[in-house]
């Protein structure tokens, strides 16, 4: 399992995240604290607190999905903000 820390700050970014996750043929979970959400669920992702760093856990490879994760890496986003 691979884990990445990301930040999502807008509804548009959340929609893009879910769209890219939905293209993957492996399970993806996104969580913080004790809340675990299926990353392919738009309602689940929109219910998350966008002020928090979110952890994404997955076990496959998909270039488009990983590009999104790179662009929203919590360390990079926090450094810019």
C-alpha positions in Angstrom: 0.0 0.0 0.0 1.2 3.5 -0.9 0.2 6.5 1.2 0.5 10.1 0.0 -0.5 13.3 1.9 -2.4 15.9 -0.1 -4.4 19.0 0.3 -7.7 19.7 -1.6 -9.0 23.2 -1.2 -11.9 23.6 -3.6 -14.9 21.7 -4.8 -13.4 21.7 -8.3 -10.3 20.0 -7.0 -12.4 17.5 -5.2 -14.4 16.7 -8.4 -11.1 16.3 -10.3 -9.7 14.0 -7.6 -12.8 11.8 -7.7 -12.8 11.7 -11.5 -9.1 10.7 -11.6 -9.6 8.1 -8.8 -12.6 6.7 -10.7 -10.4 5.9 -13.7 -8.3 3.6 -11.5 -8.9 -0.2 -11.4 -7.8 -0.5 -7.8 -9.2 0.6 -4.4 -8.3 4.1 -3.2 -9.2 5.4 0.3 -8.8 8.9 1.6 -8.8 9.7 5.3 -7.8 11.9 8.2 -8.2 11.1 11.9 -10.5 8.1 12.0 -12.6 9.0 9.0 -12.1 6.7 6.0 -13.8 7.5 2.7 -13.9 5.7 -0.7 -12.0 8.1 -2.9 -14.3 7.3 -5.8 -17.3 8.7 -3.9 -18.0 12.4 -4.7 -20.3 12.7 -1.7 -17.8 11.1 0.6 -14.9 13.3 -0.6 -17.0 16.5 -0.4 -17.8 15.6 3.2 -14.1 15.8 4.2 -12.7 18.8 5.9 -10.6 20.6 3.2 -8.7 22.5 5.8 -6.9 19.3 6.9 -4.1 17.4 5.3 -5.7 14.2 3.8 -4.0 10.9 3.5 -4.6 8.9 0.3 -3.9 5.2 0.4 -3.8 3.0 -2.8 -2.2 -0.1 -4.1 -1.9 0.4 -7.9 -0.5 2.7 -10.5 -2.2 5.2 -12.7 -0.2 8.1 -14.2 -3.1 10.6 -14.3 -4.0 9.9 -10.7 -0.4 10.1 -9.5 0.0 13.4 -11.3 -3.0 14.8 -9.3 -1.3 13.6 -6.1 2.0 15.3 -7.1 0.2 18.6 -7.9 -1.6 18.5 -4.5 1.2 17.2 -2.4 0.6 18.6 1.1 4.3 19.6 1.6 4.3 21.6 -1.7 0.9 23.2 -1.3 1.6 24.2 2.3 5.0 25.7 1.3 3.3 27.9 -1.4 0.4 29.0 0.7 
